[in-house]
Amino acid sequence: MLSELIRHGPGVRRIELPKAEIALHSMATAAGYERRANEVYSWEGSTRGPKPFAVLQHTVAGRGALDYAGTKHVLRPGQTMILSLPHRHRYWLETGQSWEYFWLTLTGSEALRLVRTILDAHGPVLRLAEPAIDRLAACCRLLLASDKTGAGEASAAAYAAIMAIYDGIGSGEPQSDIATPPFLLRVRRYIDDHLDADLGIEALAGVAQLSRAHFVRRFAEATSVSPSRYVLNRRLELARRLLVATDTSVAGVAEASGFATANYFGKVFRRAYGLTPGEFRAGSGRPDA
């Protein structure tokens, strides 16, 4: 469904509904698919009016930036931002960058309760399981494709979007867990924010604030894989999403995913999936580049 949304192309739709006789407590109010590049794009969470609403925004390609209560996050492909407003935050496109994403805005007491609960437990930046991303994209596609949306349909779309996130957290990579060692949470977040950078053992051990040997042992105990294997798996997952969801060249996908060369990327990808990156992209219905 994400690929269908991408084929649909950019668009924004505001959903205007008359006041209902029966109150509904979860409602989609807008949806959009946008591509931004080399332009001023910035939203301040504390200046968007007093009326409460929520934003769900998934990065397809490029990168955005989020300052959430003083902590900066990099929003990379495969990551979903979830926000409740009004709140002190800002998200923006940095100079020289591009950002491709789809989004929905929601309102209603139940929608906002669920969003705040997820925020409190997992923070504003999530990495969902791929089926959940497809479900979230389907909600956006449905709202963009319709010329007229009824109140019940808008409410159902809002619930479906939030439940996609709920299930995506539960079945995807753990976002936060009181039983997860703090060093592991730090390292996971660092890896996801720096997949295109050097993620050697020394660098990761520094993030974990552990000696190299102690870090490798504790990481393997907690995840059942070595740090290097975990990094490789995350890079391959990112590469798969970029191949399906963007027209970036194979060499560009290799670079964005942290592989030293396109040739090395092709060998590793084929070993993991039995297909070259070009064959994989062709099978997804997107043209090779």
Backbone bond lengths (Angstrom), bond angles and torsions (degrees), N, CA, C in turn:
res aa  C-N    CA-C-N  psi(-1)  N-CA   C-N-CA  omega(-1)  CA-C   N-CA-C  phi
1 M - - - 1.460 - - 1.524 112.00 -
2 L 1.338 117.43 -30.53 1.452 119.62 175.96 1.524 110.28 -61.69
3 S 1.325 116.64 -41.90 1.466 119.35 179.68 1.532 110.90 -64.29
4 E 1.328 118.30 -34.75 1.469 121.23 177.33 1.527 110.68 -66.71
5 L 1.321 116.42 -40.01 1.458 120.22 177.81 1.517 110.55 -63.02
6 I 1.329 117.13 -41.58 1.465 121.49 178.87 1.523 110.41 -63.59
7 R 1.341 116.29 -42.09 1.474 119.65 178.18 1.524 111.52 -64.42
8 H 1.336 116.72 -33.04 1.462 120.81 176.67 1.523 110.29 -60.65
9 G 1.334 116.15 -35.78 1.452 120.65 175.83 1.513 113.69 88.29
10 P 1.342 115.90 176.80 1.461 120.86 -176.56 1.522 112.88 -60.81
11 G 1.291 114.91 147.73 1.458 121.64 177.57 1.513 109.88 177.57
12 V 1.317 116.29 154.58 1.458 122.40 178.60 1.518 108.09 -135.08
13 R 1.309 117.12 137.25 1.471 120.72 178.62 1.513 110.69 -137.28
14 R 1.317 115.68 126.34 1.466 121.91 172.21 1.519 108.41 -94.12
15 I 1.297 116.89 136.50 1.462 121.01 -176.53 1.529 108.55 -104.30
16 E 1.313 115.29 108.49 1.471 121.09 -179.79 1.524 108.69 -99.67
17 L 1.318 115.96 121.07 1.459 120.78 -177.70 1.527 110.21 -124.46
18 P 1.331 117.46 139.24 1.471 119.41 174.82 1.522 110.18 -68.56
19 K 1.308 115.85 158.80 1.465 120.38 179.07 1.520 108.93 -63.50
20 A 1.344 115.54 127.30 1.464 120.49 -175.63 1.524 111.13 -86.64
21 E 1.326 114.10 148.60 1.467 119.73 177.06 1.528 110.57 -68.96
22 I 1.328 115.97 -35.69 1.464 121.67 177.39 1.521 107.70 -107.89
23 A 1.322 117.03 123.89 1.466 121.53 -177.00 1.523 110.88 -68.30
24 L 1.325 115.81 134.29 1.456 122.41 173.20 1.528 107.69 -112.78
25 H 1.319 116.59 137.99 1.461 120.57 -168.42 1.523 114.03 -104.96
26 S 1.330 116.44 11.86 1.460 121.45 174.35 1.518 106.59 -149.78
27 M 1.341 117.20 122.80 1.460 119.61 -171.92 1.527 110.97 -147.09
28 A 1.319 116.43 130.64 1.463 120.95 171.41 1.523 108.46 -80.87
29 T 1.328 116.69 131.71 1.462 120.48 -177.02 1.527 113.78 -113.19
30 A 1.343 117.42 -15.97 1.463 120.88 178.67 1.518 109.14 -167.92
31 A 1.334 115.49 160.03 1.465 121.43 177.55 1.516 108.11 -151.61
32 G 1.332 115.65 154.28 1.451 118.07 179.96 1.512 113.00 -163.78
33 Y 1.331 114.23 157.37 1.468 122.57 171.37 1.518 105.41 -130.75
34 E 1.337 117.16 121.99 1.462 120.47 -171.84 1.522 111.49 -135.82
35 R 1.324 115.04 151.97 1.455 123.42 171.87 1.528 107.77 -124.58
36 R 1.323 116.41 124.35 1.457 121.39 -179.76 1.528 108.76 -121.18
37 A 1.328 116.44 140.47 1.465 120.13 178.89 1.521 109.57 -154.72
38 N 1.327 116.19 128.58 1.466 122.45 174.86 1.527 112.59 48.79
39 E 1.312 116.09 51.57 1.462 120.65 179.41 1.523 109.54 -146.90
40 V 1.306 115.67 168.83 1.456 120.42 177.50 1.528 108.54 -83.23
41 Y 1.315 116.09 118.13 1.455 121.74 178.19 1.518 106.66 -143.31
42 S 1.322 116.87 112.99 1.463 120.70 -176.30 1.513 109.78 -155.49
43 W 1.336 115.65 133.53 1.459 121.69 178.01 1.531 109.18 -124.47
44 E 1.321 116.12 127.17 1.468 122.72 177.16 1.529 108.44 -101.04
45 G 1.320 116.15 120.41 1.460 120.21 -175.27 1.507 114.78 -67.99
46 S 1.343 117.39 -22.63 1.466 119.72 -177.37 1.527 112.77 -91.57
47 T 1.348 117.36 0.28 1.467 119.73 -177.12 1.522 112.34 -122.31
48 R 1.333 116.92 23.63 1.462 119.57 -176.67 1.528 112.27 -107.55
49 G 1.322 114.88 26.84 1.450 120.53 175.55 1.517 112.84 92.97
50 P 1.341 116.66 165.70 1.467 120.81 -175.10 1.528 114.22 -84.93
51 K 1.331 117.67 -13.94 1.460 119.78 -175.25 1.529 110.61 -74.33
52 P 1.342 118.79 125.75 1.463 121.25 -177.83 1.535 111.96 -68.02
53 F 1.322 115.95 138.54 1.458 121.47 171.57 1.519 108.27 -158.38
54 A 1.331 116.93 172.78 1.454 122.17 -178.27 1.523 109.92 -126.30
55 V 1.329 116.05 150.69 1.457 122.99 176.76 1.529 108.63 -120.52
56 L 1.331 116.34 129.31 1.462 123.24 171.54 1.524 106.25 -116.74
57 Q 1.336 118.86 118.17 1.461 121.02 -174.44 1.527 109.62 -136.91
58 H 1.339 115.74 122.47 1.471 121.38 -176.26 1.521 110.41 -110.43
59 T 1.331 116.51 128.05 1.459 122.12 179.57 1.523 110.32 -82.24
60 V 1.321 115.90 123.41 1.464 122.56 178.72 1.527 110.43 -94.16
61 A 1.329 116.75 -42.92 1.464 121.30 -178.75 1.519 108.74 -153.21
62 G 1.347 115.88 166.34 1.454 119.94 -178.69 1.518 111.03 71.81
63 R 1.330 115.70 -151.88 1.463 119.59 -179.71 1.518 110.43 -157.38
64 G 1.317 114.95 146.39 1.447 121.70 173.28 1.516 109.18 -122.79
65 A 1.325 116.52 177.93 1.453 121.77 179.34 1.519 108.98 -129.68
66 L 1.314 115.86 145.11 1.463 122.54 178.75 1.518 108.63 -134.97
67 D 1.325 116.59 127.13 1.459 121.96 168.69 1.521 106.45 -105.99
68 Y 1.319 115.89 111.23 1.468 120.41 -175.93 1.522 108.15 -115.54
69 A 1.327 115.37 105.51 1.466 121.57 179.40 1.527 111.35 53.16
70 G 1.354 116.28 40.35 1.449 120.40 175.34 1.510 115.68 93.54
71 T 1.334 118.65 -6.32 1.463 122.33 178.68 1.524 108.98 -107.79
72 K 1.334 117.01 126.50 1.455 120.25 -178.79 1.517 110.82 -90.04
73 H 1.332 115.93 136.04 1.456 123.68 176.62 1.523 108.76 -122.99
74 V 1.324 116.48 144.35 1.466 121.94 171.41 1.520 107.54 -98.67
75 L 1.326 117.35 127.19 1.456 123.04 -177.13 1.525 108.51 -99.43
76 R 1.331 116.16 105.18 1.452 122.64 -174.06 1.527 111.16 -108.31
77 P 1.341 118.29 167.92 1.469 120.42 178.95 1.530 111.63 -54.55
78 G 1.335 114.57 135.03 1.455 120.06 -179.39 1.510 113.68 93.66
79 Q 1.346 117.97 -6.65 1.456 120.67 -179.84 1.527 110.63 -101.93
80 T 1.314 115.03 145.25 1.464 122.03 -178.79 1.521 109.44 -117.85
81 M 1.311 116.14 127.05 1.460 122.22 177.14 1.525 108.96 -95.39
82 I 1.326 116.70 135.23 1.458 121.61 178.92 1.523 108.12 -130.84
83 L 1.330 116.61 125.40 1.457 121.52 -173.96 1.517 110.79 -135.73
84 S 1.313 115.53 147.14 1.458 122.27 173.12 1.519 107.81 -118.07
85 L 1.316 117.36 129.74 1.461 122.16 -177.05 1.527 110.84 -118.86
86 P 1.326 116.77 154.61 1.470 127.82 0.81 1.530 112.00 -74.14
87 H 1.340 115.57 148.43 1.459 121.85 -178.46 1.524 108.02 -165.91
88 R 1.321 116.72 153.36 1.458 120.94 -179.71 1.527 109.70 -81.82
89 H 1.308 115.99 98.43 1.455 121.99 175.17 1.526 108.65 -158.37
90 R 1.309 115.97 167.53 1.470 121.53 173.70 1.519 108.18 -147.64
91 Y 1.329 116.30 136.78 1.469 119.17 170.40 1.522 108.43 -127.66
92 W 1.347 114.36 143.73 1.454 118.70 -169.57 1.521 111.74 -157.77
93 L 1.332 114.66 167.63 1.459 123.16 174.48 1.522 107.46 -98.71
94 E 1.338 116.02 122.29 1.458 119.97 -179.55 1.532 110.48 -75.61
95 T 1.315 115.67 155.17 1.462 122.07 -178.06 1.530 111.11 -56.70
96 G 1.323 115.95 130.37 1.460 121.44 177.39 1.514 114.86 82.87
97 Q 1.330 117.73 -0.98 1.456 120.88 -178.28 1.531 111.01 -100.18
98 S 1.317 115.42 167.16 1.464 121.85 171.59 1.524 107.78 -125.26
99 W 1.318 115.65 156.97 1.462 120.20 -176.39 1.525 108.01 -149.69
100 E 1.309 116.01 123.51 1.462 122.53 177.04 1.524 107.54 -119.95
101 Y 1.328 117.17 130.56 1.457 120.13 -172.15 1.527 110.08 -159.67
102 F 1.339 115.63 162.27 1.460 120.09 167.75 1.518 108.48 -123.84
103 W 1.317 116.62 157.38 1.451 119.88 -172.49 1.523 111.99 -151.37
104 L 1.326 114.89 160.57 1.458 122.80 171.76 1.526 107.92 -139.21
105 T 1.312 116.88 147.67 1.463 120.94 169.43 1.522 108.20 -115.88
106 L 1.329 113.90 142.26 1.460 121.46 -175.25 1.524 109.98 -130.55
107 T 1.307 115.00 155.61 1.455 120.37 173.03 1.526 108.44 -143.12
108 G 1.327 116.16 178.12 1.468 120.54 -177.71 1.525 110.98 106.97
109 S 1.318 115.73 144.34 1.468 120.26 -173.31 1.519 113.10 -60.55
110 E 1.337 118.19 -40.12 1.462 120.23 -178.16 1.525 111.15 -73.73
111 A 1.338 117.35 -39.85 1.459 120.18 177.01 1.521 110.42 -60.55
112 L 1.327 116.50 -44.38 1.462 120.17 -178.75 1.523 111.51 -68.96
113 R 1.330 117.18 -36.02 1.473 119.70 177.38 1.518 110.52 -61.84
114 L 1.324 116.84 -45.29 1.457 120.78 -178.80 1.528 111.28 -66.21
115 V 1.320 116.83 -41.77 1.462 120.42 179.09 1.521 110.63 -62.55
116 R 1.319 117.45 -44.72 1.464 120.45 179.73 1.522 111.63 -64.90
117 T 1.335 116.69 -36.35 1.463 120.03 177.94 1.524 110.93 -63.74
118 I 1.333 116.72 -43.69 1.466 120.83 178.18 1.524 110.33 -65.28
119 L 1.327 116.74 -42.51 1.465 120.86 178.43 1.523 111.54 -59.69
120 D 1.325 116.34 -45.95 1.463 120.26 -178.30 1.522 111.41 -62.44
121 A 1.332 116.37 -35.46 1.467 120.32 -176.38 1.521 113.05 -84.41
122 H 1.345 117.87 -32.87 1.461 120.21 -168.81 1.517 115.44 -127.63
123 G 1.320 117.63 -7.91 1.452 119.41 -178.66 1.515 112.33 83.95
124 P 1.355 117.68 179.82 1.463 121.34 -171.08 1.522 115.82 -85.19
125 V 1.345 118.74 -8.94 1.464 121.06 -177.61 1.528 108.76 -123.63
126 L 1.328 115.63 119.46 1.460 122.09 -174.87 1.518 110.50 -119.34
127 R 1.317 115.69 151.86 1.467 120.74 170.29 1.521 106.46 -118.71
128 L 1.320 116.43 105.10 1.453 122.97 -173.68 1.519 111.76 -89.05
129 A 1.332 115.72 159.30 1.459 120.68 170.92 1.531 109.05 -65.82
130 E 1.323 117.21 148.97 1.471 121.54 -174.90 1.533 113.54 -57.61
131 P 1.358 120.40 -40.75 1.475 118.48 177.91 1.525 112.30 -59.99
132 A 1.332 116.73 -33.76 1.461 119.70 179.11 1.520 111.04 -69.12
133 I 1.336 117.03 -37.16 1.467 119.98 177.03 1.518 110.28 -63.21
134 D 1.330 117.15 -40.72 1.467 120.56 176.85 1.527 111.35 -61.91
135 R 1.328 116.77 -40.74 1.473 120.06 179.05 1.526 110.82 -65.87
136 L 1.331 116.54 -39.93 1.458 120.19 178.37 1.530 110.02 -65.13
137 A 1.333 116.15 -41.65 1.464 120.19 177.29 1.522 111.44 -63.46
138 A 1.330 117.11 -36.22 1.469 120.92 179.35 1.524 110.61 -62.82
139 C 1.336 117.21 -38.16 1.471 120.39 177.82 1.522 110.32 -63.46
140 C 1.319 116.37 -43.80 1.467 120.31 178.94 1.527 110.82 -64.89
141 R 1.328 116.50 -44.52 1.466 121.56 -179.07 1.523 110.85 -61.26
142 L 1.326 116.53 -42.09 1.461 120.93 179.76 1.526 111.06 -60.17
143 L 1.320 116.97 -45.12 1.456 120.64 -177.92 1.522 111.86 -70.74
144 L 1.331 117.57 -35.57 1.465 120.29 179.35 1.524 112.13 -72.15
145 A 1.330 116.20 -32.53 1.463 120.14 -174.42 1.520 113.15 -80.04
146 S 1.322 117.61 -19.28 1.464 120.89 -174.44 1.522 111.13 -91.80
147 D 1.338 116.23 135.75 1.465 120.43 175.50 1.520 111.60 -79.92
148 K 1.309 116.12 -27.45 1.456 120.70 -178.81 1.516 108.96 -141.15
149 T 1.315 116.10 125.05 1.454 122.09 -177.85 1.514 109.40 -118.28
150 G 1.323 117.11 126.52 1.452 121.22 177.02 1.519 110.99 -77.82
151 A 1.341 114.76 164.57 1.461 119.65 -178.22 1.524 111.55 -61.78
152 G 1.328 116.73 -41.50 1.456 119.80 179.49 1.511 111.85 -64.67
153 E 1.340 116.86 -38.83 1.461 121.06 179.32 1.525 110.75 -67.22
154 A 1.338 116.70 -40.85 1.461 120.59 178.38 1.524 111.09 -65.98
155 S 1.326 116.53 -37.14 1.464 120.68 177.85 1.525 110.44 -68.09
156 A 1.328 116.88 -43.16 1.465 120.96 179.39 1.526 110.76 -62.50
157 A 1.338 117.31 -38.87 1.459 121.03 179.12 1.520 111.06 -64.65
158 A 1.335 116.31 -39.03 1.462 119.91 178.99 1.524 110.98 -64.71
159 Y 1.331 116.71 -46.85 1.469 120.20 177.65 1.528 110.46 -61.30
160 A 1.322 116.81 -43.22 1.464 120.62 -178.20 1.523 110.89 -61.98
161 A 1.335 117.17 -39.90 1.461 120.80 -180.00 1.526 111.11 -65.03
162 I 1.329 116.01 -45.48 1.471 118.79 -179.16 1.516 110.91 -67.77
163 M 1.319 117.83 -38.65 1.464 119.83 179.80 1.525 111.46 -69.33
164 A 1.341 116.94 -29.89 1.468 119.55 174.48 1.520 109.81 -62.45
165 I 1.327 116.24 -42.77 1.463 120.25 177.68 1.526 110.52 -65.66
166 Y 1.317 116.19 -44.23 1.471 120.45 179.25 1.530 110.77 -57.14
167 D 1.324 117.08 -49.08 1.467 120.64 -179.92 1.522 111.38 -69.23
168 G 1.328 116.84 -34.80 1.452 120.33 -179.00 1.514 112.77 -66.31
169 I 1.304 116.73 -34.70 1.464 120.70 175.63 1.515 109.65 -68.70
170 G 1.341 116.04 -43.57 1.453 119.98 -176.27 1.508 114.23 -67.68
171 S 1.350 117.43 -32.20 1.459 119.98 -175.74 1.515 113.69 -105.62
172 G 1.333 116.52 -6.46 1.454 119.84 -179.50 1.513 111.92 -96.98
173 E 1.328 115.63 -158.31 1.460 121.37 178.35 1.511 108.71 -67.94
174 P 1.334 119.77 130.39 1.462 121.20 -178.89 1.526 111.24 -55.15
175 Q 1.343 115.89 133.69 1.457 120.64 179.73 1.526 111.39 -90.77
176 S 1.291 116.39 -40.49 1.451 121.65 -179.00 1.508 107.83 -163.39
177 D 1.294 115.64 141.21 1.455 119.51 -176.72 1.518 106.89 -156.79
178 I 1.336 116.48 129.06 1.458 119.24 -176.89 1.516 111.05 -62.75
179 A 1.342 117.82 -21.67 1.455 120.72 178.79 1.520 112.16 -86.61
180 T 1.319 117.93 -10.30 1.462 121.50 -179.83 1.521 109.33 -81.40
181 P 1.325 118.60 129.95 1.468 120.56 179.40 1.522 111.13 -57.58
182 P 1.317 118.06 138.26 1.473 120.61 180.00 1.522 113.39 -55.08
183 F 1.344 118.10 -36.14 1.463 119.41 -179.48 1.528 110.60 -62.32
184 L 1.344 116.66 -35.55 1.455 120.43 -178.05 1.526 110.69 -71.28
185 L 1.320 117.29 -38.95 1.460 120.35 176.12 1.530 110.33 -60.92
186 R 1.335 116.54 -43.93 1.467 120.17 179.32 1.522 110.93 -61.20
187 V 1.329 115.93 -45.48 1.460 120.05 -176.27 1.521 110.89 -67.19
188 R 1.333 117.91 -42.93 1.464 120.54 178.95 1.522 111.22 -59.68
189 R 1.330 115.89 -46.13 1.460 118.96 179.70 1.525 110.86 -63.18
190 Y 1.311 116.07 -40.87 1.460 119.83 -179.99 1.531 110.87 -63.51
191 I 1.314 117.04 -43.56 1.469 120.97 178.80 1.520 110.52 -59.91
192 D 1.332 117.15 -48.48 1.461 120.09 -177.69 1.526 112.04 -64.75
193 D 1.329 117.71 -28.32 1.464 121.03 -179.87 1.518 112.89 -86.53
194 H 1.349 118.01 -10.55 1.465 120.32 -174.13 1.533 112.02 -135.85
195 L 1.323 117.23 37.57 1.461 119.91 -177.67 1.522 112.72 -63.50
196 D 1.319 117.32 -22.90 1.463 120.03 179.97 1.530 112.19 -93.89
197 A 1.330 116.80 9.13 1.459 120.98 -177.67 1.531 110.64 -113.97
198 D 1.327 115.89 -178.85 1.464 121.55 177.62 1.523 109.34 -71.02
199 L 1.330 116.64 118.96 1.461 121.26 -179.91 1.526 109.66 -122.58
200 G 1.323 115.16 47.86 1.452 120.29 176.94 1.516 111.91 -70.03
201 I 1.317 115.94 167.06 1.461 121.13 -177.09 1.521 111.56 -60.25
202 E 1.324 117.65 -40.38 1.461 120.38 -178.91 1.532 110.90 -61.33
203 A 1.334 115.44 -43.86 1.467 119.38 -179.62 1.519 110.83 -64.19
204 L 1.328 117.53 -43.09 1.461 120.96 -178.16 1.527 111.32 -70.04
205 A 1.319 116.87 -37.75 1.463 119.97 176.57 1.523 110.28 -62.26
206 G 1.355 116.57 -35.47 1.456 119.92 176.38 1.518 111.85 -65.15
207 V 1.326 116.97 -41.30 1.466 120.43 176.91 1.529 110.01 -63.02
208 A 1.324 116.49 -40.11 1.470 121.56 179.99 1.516 112.55 -73.52
209 Q 1.342 116.61 -16.56 1.466 122.58 -176.69 1.534 110.95 61.12
210 L 1.343 114.17 42.80 1.459 121.69 178.27 1.522 108.81 -132.02
211 S 1.337 116.06 159.02 1.452 118.81 173.08 1.520 108.92 -65.80
212 R 1.319 116.31 159.02 1.465 120.98 -177.87 1.531 111.37 -55.31
213 A 1.319 117.07 -52.48 1.468 120.76 -176.47 1.524 111.31 -64.13
214 H 1.326 116.61 -42.79 1.466 120.71 -179.22 1.524 110.44 -65.47
215 F 1.330 116.17 -40.14 1.464 120.61 179.25 1.523 111.29 -62.81
216 V 1.337 117.32 -49.23 1.461 121.06 -178.00 1.527 110.09 -59.27
217 R 1.327 117.05 -43.06 1.462 120.28 -178.56 1.529 111.39 -66.48
218 R 1.320 116.98 -47.07 1.465 120.00 -177.26 1.524 111.99 -68.97
219 F 1.339 117.15 -36.49 1.462 120.25 178.18 1.528 110.31 -63.56
220 A 1.319 117.09 -45.96 1.463 121.47 -179.83 1.519 111.01 -63.94
221 E 1.315 117.69 -38.64 1.468 120.93 177.88 1.525 111.42 -63.39
222 A 1.340 116.57 -38.29 1.462 120.83 -175.34 1.520 113.00 -80.73
223 T 1.342 118.31 -29.26 1.470 121.09 -172.70 1.525 114.31 -116.78
224 S 1.323 116.87 -12.04 1.473 123.00 -177.86 1.522 113.30 70.13
225 V 1.332 117.78 10.03 1.462 122.18 173.44 1.523 108.54 -136.41
226 S 1.320 116.39 160.09 1.459 120.29 177.21 1.529 109.54 -74.06
227 P 1.330 117.83 159.20 1.476 119.27 176.73 1.528 112.69 -57.14
228 S 1.325 117.36 -41.69 1.467 119.61 -178.62 1.520 111.73 -65.53
229 R 1.329 117.40 -38.10 1.466 120.80 178.11 1.518 110.49 -67.90
230 Y 1.319 117.39 -39.34 1.463 121.36 178.39 1.539 109.67 -61.58
231 V 1.329 116.46 -45.84 1.468 120.36 178.89 1.522 110.53 -60.79
232 L 1.325 116.85 -44.69 1.461 120.52 179.91 1.523 111.04 -60.65
233 N 1.325 117.14 -43.55 1.463 120.95 179.31 1.522 111.15 -60.67
234 R 1.340 117.02 -42.40 1.464 120.24 -179.51 1.536 110.37 -67.15
235 R 1.324 116.79 -38.15 1.461 119.70 178.91 1.525 111.18 -66.87
236 L 1.304 116.79 -39.44 1.470 119.78 178.11 1.528 110.67 -66.95
237 E 1.325 117.98 -38.80 1.466 120.68 177.52 1.525 110.46 -62.59
238 L 1.339 116.36 -43.38 1.465 119.70 177.85 1.524 110.40 -63.36
239 A 1.330 117.31 -43.18 1.460 120.94 -179.65 1.526 111.27 -60.47
240 R 1.314 117.11 -42.13 1.470 120.57 178.91 1.524 110.50 -60.19
241 R 1.331 116.75 -44.46 1.469 119.49 -179.75 1.524 110.86 -63.62
242 L 1.326 116.55 -42.39 1.465 119.40 -179.38 1.524 111.90 -66.04
243 L 1.319 117.21 -36.92 1.467 120.44 178.99 1.528 111.14 -65.31
244 V 1.319 116.65 -37.93 1.467 120.97 -178.16 1.522 111.43 -80.67
245 A 1.335 116.18 -40.32 1.464 119.89 -166.85 1.520 114.39 -97.19
246 T 1.336 119.07 -9.17 1.457 120.23 -177.09 1.524 110.89 -134.67
247 D 1.330 115.13 168.55 1.455 121.68 175.10 1.525 111.83 -100.05
248 T 1.329 116.71 13.32 1.456 121.29 178.66 1.529 110.00 -57.54
249 S 1.323 116.76 138.04 1.461 120.28 179.33 1.519 110.59 -60.44
250 V 1.331 116.70 159.44 1.460 120.83 178.68 1.528 109.91 -58.87
251 A 1.324 116.89 -39.71 1.466 120.13 177.52 1.530 110.45 -63.38
252 G 1.328 116.63 -39.28 1.459 120.60 178.18 1.513 111.87 -66.79
253 V 1.336 116.74 -39.52 1.470 120.72 176.62 1.522 109.88 -63.13
254 A 1.330 116.63 -42.63 1.469 120.52 178.69 1.525 110.42 -58.15
255 E 1.325 116.42 -46.73 1.472 120.61 -178.74 1.522 111.28 -64.92
256 A 1.347 117.03 -45.70 1.465 120.94 -178.52 1.517 112.18 -64.94
257 S 1.329 117.06 -26.65 1.457 121.31 -177.91 1.522 112.83 -92.67
258 G 1.335 117.07 -1.85 1.449 119.69 174.10 1.512 115.94 92.75
259 F 1.351 118.24 14.12 1.460 120.87 177.93 1.525 109.60 -88.80
260 A 1.325 116.00 139.97 1.458 121.17 -172.28 1.522 112.26 -62.71
261 T 1.323 117.55 -41.00 1.466 121.33 179.66 1.524 109.29 -141.47
262 A 1.332 115.70 160.26 1.462 120.08 177.40 1.527 110.67 -65.99
263 N 1.310 117.27 -33.70 1.460 121.21 179.72 1.534 110.61 -65.24
264 Y 1.319 115.90 -45.70 1.463 120.15 178.55 1.535 110.02 -64.04
265 F 1.325 116.00 -42.58 1.456 120.89 177.94 1.528 110.72 -57.24
266 G 1.336 116.93 -45.62 1.455 120.64 -179.50 1.516 112.60 -60.63
267 K 1.341 116.46 -40.88 1.460 120.10 180.00 1.530 111.07 -66.36
268 V 1.329 116.84 -44.88 1.467 120.73 -178.79 1.524 110.52 -66.43
269 F 1.335 116.09 -41.61 1.461 120.64 -179.13 1.526 110.47 -62.96
270 R 1.331 116.60 -45.06 1.463 119.78 -178.86 1.527 110.70 -65.42
271 R 1.326 117.01 -38.50 1.454 120.40 178.70 1.532 110.43 -62.79
272 A 1.339 117.14 -35.74 1.467 121.18 -177.29 1.518 112.55 -79.24
273 Y 1.349 118.01 -38.55 1.467 120.84 -170.00 1.526 114.53 -120.24
274 G 1.327 118.10 -5.34 1.448 120.23 178.66 1.510 114.19 77.47
275 L 1.335 117.56 8.94 1.466 123.14 179.54 1.515 109.22 -137.56
276 T 1.316 117.09 152.05 1.458 119.44 170.50 1.529 108.28 -73.75
277 P 1.334 118.34 160.62 1.468 119.40 176.21 1.535 112.37 -55.20
278 G 1.339 117.30 -39.27 1.464 119.95 179.11 1.513 112.53 -65.33
279 E 1.339 116.88 -41.30 1.468 120.65 177.96 1.519 110.91 -65.34
280 F 1.338 115.85 -39.30 1.464 119.95 178.47 1.522 110.75 -63.16
281 R 1.334 116.56 -45.06 1.458 120.75 179.40 1.534 111.11 -63.97
282 A 1.327 117.54 -41.58 1.459 120.62 179.31 1.519 110.87 -61.81
283 G 1.319 117.03 -37.70 1.459 120.94 178.78 1.502 112.99 -69.33
284 S 1.327 117.37 -20.43 1.468 120.66 178.87 1.513 111.88 -84.89
285 G 1.329 116.89 -6.48 1.457 120.11 179.19 1.512 114.21 93.07
286 R 1.343 117.36 3.59 1.472 119.58 178.46 1.524 108.76 -102.49
287 P 1.311 118.55 146.26 1.473 120.76 178.79 1.508 110.87 -69.80
288 D 1.329 115.88 146.02 1.471 119.70 176.43 1.521 108.50 -73.00
289 A 1.333 115.07 158.02 1.477 120.18 -179.37 1.503 109.17 -142.68
